[in-house]
Amino acid sequence: MYSSGKILLSVTGFDPAIWKEELEKAAPDRPVVLQPGAPDDPEIDYAVVWKQPPGVLSGLPNLKAIFSIGAGVDHIFAEGDVPDVPIVRVVADDLTDRMSEYVVWQVLDHHRKGPLYRDQQAQKIWHEDLMQPAAPEVTVGILGYGNLGRDAAKKLQALGFRVIGWSRTEKREPDVETFAGDAGLTGFLAQADIVVCLLPLTPATRGILSAPFFEKMKARGPLGAPVLINAGRGGLQVEADILAALAEKRLGAASLDVFETEPLPADSPLWTHPRVTITPHAAATSVPQALIPPMVAQMDAHDRGEPLTNLVDRNAGY
């Protein structure tokens, strides 16, 4: 029988009332609180967080695990003094499907010349661009070949695209050519016509989408210059270098869902750049009805003595 200790819910940027309601439905025997009763509240068993205030997790003596309601966990480590308990990253079909939808949407938009035709529509120009490659002629590179990357790859392959993947450590896939580590990044970028970034934000990946990265990208391909799609984290990109790469035609276009500063400042030149598509960190929205039940199921299983799954590697940062 599991315990009935408290669940601490600490979220910024989401409506806590909606998440609290879903937690109470899924865990009726566990009180849900929005802040500890005291800095060292002994009754809190689990914490469910997103961009929690500094210090809210430290000093909870009986905390058993921390659950993130988003795919990334860099917000947890941003606190600095993170309790030495397991950290669980969210893995749910709903979140995965939403991310794959975004990736497929943006890949197809660039592949089928969406920006060009929207510009022509604004100018009332009727002109078909006959330089339209077929999907098998285009190589999509997934930068960050984990759970999200593998699902997006399958859906892109179903449309006919050639897909390759890059990850920090080596992964083997029967139908996808994979690359790993610093040594593999050059070969990966030399082949990719569209680079989809789904990396977590860690000290090793911060600022990876910068001038040295763009200099290694394929010079020309069936779409002209290569395309960047970043649906990972804003800290992965150096926006001044993206703008420079666009100006130098190292990049043909970019779709950006995440930014160094969010919301994106009104004076950012990215807003009005003709070859940049902006979405407001909307690639994969966390929906409480989909994410809370598996979290609570893990809490119950953990209290029965079963191991937690989808644990974060603290050394790797994800």
C-alpha positions in Angstrom: 0.0 0.0 0.0 1.4 3.4 -0.9 1.8 6.2 1.5 -0.5 9.2 1.6 2.2 11.9 1.9 1.8 15.2 0.1 2.6 16.0 -3.5 4.2 19.4 -3.9 3.1 21.1 -7.2 5.3 24.0 -8.2 4.9 25.3 -11.7 5.6 28.6 -13.5 4.1 29.4 -16.8 1.2 27.0 -16.4 -2.1 27.4 -14.6 -1.4 25.5 -11.3 -5.2 25.1 -10.6 -5.6 22.9 -13.7 -2.6 20.7 -12.8 -3.7 20.5 -9.1 -7.2 19.4 -10.1 -5.8 16.6 -12.3 -3.4 15.5 -9.5 -6.2 15.3 -7.0 -8.3 13.2 -9.4 -5.4 10.8 -10.1 -4.2 10.7 -6.5 -7.2 11.3 -4.2 -5.4 9.9 -1.1 -2.4 12.2 -1.5 -2.8 15.9 -0.5 -1.6 18.3 -3.2 0.0 21.5 -2.0 1.4 24.5 -3.9 4.1 25.3 -1.4 5.7 23.4 1.5 4.1 23.9 4.9 7.6 24.8 6.2 11.0 25.0 4.5 11.7 21.5 5.8 8.2 20.0 5.4 8.5 16.3 6.3 5.2 15.3 4.8 6.1 16.0 1.1 6.9 12.7 -0.7 6.9 13.8 -4.3 7.4 17.1 -6.2 5.9 17.8 -9.6 7.6 20.9 -11.1 8.2 23.2 -14.0 10.5 26.2 -13.6 10.0 26.0 -9.8 11.1 29.0 -7.7 14.7 28.8 -6.3 15.0 26.9 -3.1 11.5 25.3 -3.1 12.9 21.8 -3.3 15.9 22.1 -1.0 15.5 20.9 2.6 12.6 18.5 2.2 13.8 15.6 4.3 11.5 12.9 3.0 11.3 13.8 -0.7 11.4 10.6 -2.7 11.5 11.9 -6.3 11.0 14.9 -8.5 8.8 14.8 -11.6 9.2 17.3 -14.5 6.0 18.1 -16.4 8.0 19.0 -19.5 10.3 17.0 -21.8 13.3 19.0 -20.6 14.8 19.0 -17.1 17.3 21.9 -17.4 14.9 24.0 -15.3 15.4 21.6 -12.4 19.1 21.9 -12.5 18.9 25.7 -12.8 18.0 25.8 -9.1 21.5 24.7 -8.2 21.0 22.9 -4.9 18.9 20.0 -6.2 18.0 17.3 -3.6 19.8 14.0 -4.1 16.7 12.1 -5.1 15.6 10.5 -8.5 14.5 12.9 -11.2 11.9 11.6 -13.6 11.5 13.1 -17.1 8.1 12.9 -18.7 7.7 10.3 -21.5 4.2 10.1 -22.8 2.6 9.3 -26.1 0.7 12.5 -26.2 3.8 14.7 -25.8 5.7 12.6 -28.3 2.9 12.8 -30.9 2.7 16.5 -30.5 6.4 17.0 -31.1 6.4 14.7 -34.1 3.4 16.7 -35.5 5.4 19.9 -35.2 8.5 18.4 -36.8 6.6 16.9 -39.7 4.7 20.2 -40.2 7.9 22.3 -40.4 9.8 19.8 -42.5 6.9 19.7 -45.0 6.5 23.5 -45.0 10.2 24.0 -46.0 10.2 21.0 -48.4 7.1 22.2 -50.2 8.2 25.9 -50.3 5.7 27.3 -47.8 7.5 30.5 -47.1 7.9 31.2 -50.9 4.3 30.7 -51.6 3.1 32.7 -48.7 5.2 35.6 -49.9 3.8 35.2 -53.4 0.3 35.2 -52.0 1.0 38.4 -50.2 2.1 39.9 -53.5 -0.6 38.3 -55.6 1.9 36.4 -57.7 0.8 33.3 -59.5 4.0 31.3 -60.2 4.8 27.6 -59.6 8.4 26.9 -58.6 9.2 23.8 -60.7 12.4 23.1 -58.7 10.5 20.8 -56.3 12.5 17.8 -55.2 10.7 14.6 -54.2 10.9 13.6 -50.5 13.4 10.7 -51.0 15.8 13.3 -52.5 15.8 15.2 -49.1 17.8 14.1 -46.1 16.4 15.1 -42.7 18.9 15.0 -39.8 17.5 14.5 -36.3 19.9 16.2 -33.8 19.1 14.5 -30.6 18.1 10.9 -31.5 16.2 9.9 -28.4 12.5 9.0 -27.8 11.2 12.1 -29.5 13.7 11.9 -32.3 13.0 8.2 -33.1 9.3 8.9 -33.3 9.7 11.9 -35.6 12.0 9.8 -37.8 9.5 7.1 -38.3 6.8 9.5 -39.4 9.1 11.3 -41.7 10.2 8.0 -43.3 6.6 7.2 -43.9 6.4 10.3 -46.1 9.5 9.1 -48.0 12.2 11.3 -46.5 15.6 9.9 -45.9 16.4 10.3 -42.2 19.7 10.3 -40.3 20.2 10.7 -36.6 22.9 12.1 -34.2 23.1 11.5 -30.5 25.7 12.0 -27.7 26.3 8.3 -27.4 26.1 5.6 -30.1 22.7 4.3 -31.1 22.0 1.6 -33.6 18.9 1.7 -35.8 18.1 -0.8 -38.7 16.6 1.8 -41.0 18.4 5.0 -40.0 22.1 5.9 -40.4 23.2 7.2 -37.0 26.2 9.3 -35.9 27.5 9.9 -32.4 29.7 12.3 -30.4 31.8 15.1 -31.6 33.5 12.9 -34.2 30.2 12.0 -35.8 28.8 15.5 -36.0 30.8 16.6 -39.0 29.6 13.6 -41.1 26.0 14.1 -39.9 26.0 17.8 -40.9 27.6 17.0 -44.3 24.5 15.0 -45.3 21.6 16.8 -43.8 19.4 19.1 -46.0 17.1 19.9 -43.0 18.5 19.7 -39.4 15.8 19.2 -36.7 17.2 19.9 -33.3 15.5 18.1 -30.4 18.5 18.1 -28.0 18.2 18.7 -24.3 19.9 21.7 -22.8 23.0 20.7 -20.9 26.4 22.3 -20.3 27.7 20.3 -23.3 24.9 21.4 -25.7 24.5 25.0 -24.6 25.1 27.2 -27.7 25.7 24.3 -30.0 23.7 26.0 -32.8 26.3 28.6 -33.5 28.8 29.7 -36.1 31.1 26.6 -36.0 28.1 24.4 -36.3 26.7 26.3 -39.4 30.2 26.2 -41.0 30.0 22.4 -41.0 26.6 22.2 -42.6 26.1 21.0 -46.2 26.8 23.8 -48.6 24.1 23.1 -51.1 21.4 20.5 -51.6 18.0 19.9 -53.2 16.5 22.7 -51.2 19.4 25.1 -51.8 21.1 26.0 -48.6 20.2 23.8 -45.5 17.3 24.5 -43.2 17.4 24.6 -39.4 14.4 23.6 -37.2 14.9 24.0 -33.4 12.2 22.6 -31.2 14.6 21.8 -28.3 15.6 24.6 -26.1 16.4 28.3 -26.7 19.8 28.0 -24.9 21.0 25.6 -27.6 21.1 28.5 -30.2 23.1 31.6 -30.6 20.6 33.9 -32.4 23.2 36.4 -33.7 25.0 33.5 -35.4 21.7 32.2 -36.9 21.1 35.6 -38.4 24.6 35.8 -39.7 24.3 32.3 -41.3 21.1 33.4 -43.0 22.7 36.5 -44.3 25.7 34.5 -45.6 23.3 31.9 -47.2 24.9 29.1 -45.0 21.3 28.7 -43.9 18.5 28.8 -46.3 15.8 29.2 -43.7 15.0 28.5 -40.1 12.0 27.5 -38.0 12.4 28.4 -34.4 10.1 27.4 -31.6 12.4 28.3 -28.7 14.6 31.3 -28.0 17.4 32.6 -25.8 14.9 35.0 -24.1 11.2 34.0 -23.9 8.9 35.6 -24.8 11.0 36.7 -27.8 11.6 40.4 -27.4 9.6 42.7 -29.7 12.8 44.2 -31.1 14.4 40.9 -32.2 15.1 40.9 -35.9 14.0 37.3 -36.0 10.3 38.5 -35.9 10.5 40.1 -39.3 13.1 38.1 -41.1 11.6 36.8 -44.4 13.2 33.3 -44.0 12.5 32.7 -40.4 9.3 31.0 -39.1 8.5 31.7 -35.4 6.3 29.7 -33.1 5.9 30.6 -29.4 7.4 27.5 -27.7 4.3 25.6 -28.8 5.8 22.5 -30.4 4.7 20.1 -27.7 2.3 21.4 -25.1 2.2 19.6 -21.8 -1.4 18.5 -21.2 -2.2 17.5 -17.6 -4.9 15.0 -18.5 -2.3 13.0 -20.5 0.8 13.5 -18.2 -0.5 13.3 -14.7 -1.9 9.7 -14.6 1.4 8.0 -15.6 3.2 10.2 -13.0 0.9 9.1 -10.2 1.2 5.5 -11.4 4.9 5.8 -11.0 4.5 7.2 -7.5 2.3 4.3 -6.5 4.6 1.8 -8.0 7.6 3.4 -6.3 5.9 3.2 -2.9 5.3 -0.5 -3.6 9.0 -0.9 -4.0 9.1 -1.0 -7.7 11.8 1.0 -9.6 11.1 4.4 -11.2 11.5 4.6 -15.0 12.6 7.4 -17.4 15.2 8.6 -14.8 17.5 11.5 -15.5 21.2 10.9 -15.7 22.5 13.7 -13.4 26.0 13.5 -14.9 24.6 13.9 -18.5 22.0 16.5 -17.4 19.0 14.7 -19.0 
